[in-house]
Amino acid sequence: MGNIADFLEDIQRQRGISLRHLGRDSGVSASTLSRWREGKQIPSPNSCKMLAEYLSLPVEHILALAGHLKPLHKDGADSLPEFREYAMQKYPTELDEDMITMIEDLIYRRRRRREQGS
């Protein structure tokens, strides 16, 4: 997953929500999200921040997917949505949303340190 369109599609699939639902809850209109998915519009940094806050992800991640920052990973791969899904299935009672978000943040930080060290 290397762009905002793929990311939004994965979020919708994993959470089982529509663009309208995602827009309503994130504060970014469904029509704007639709233009992102279709590649007709690039998200503004402010919209990236709103989406990141709603999804409890680092804003840098969304900014990178939108093309405002260089990709966080050299290979462009992003396994965190799969991690979230795995963690929720494997540890449904042990890990809550906050714990999963903290683990994801640690993964991002480690990847950034590795990239900066290379």
Protein Blocks (a to p, Z undefined) as FASTA:
>chain_A
ZZfklmmmmmmmmnopafklmmmmnopafklmmmmmnopaccdfklmmmmmmmnopafkl
mmmmnopaccfbfnlpafklmmmmmmmmmmmmlpcfklmmmmmmmmmmmmmmmmmmZZ
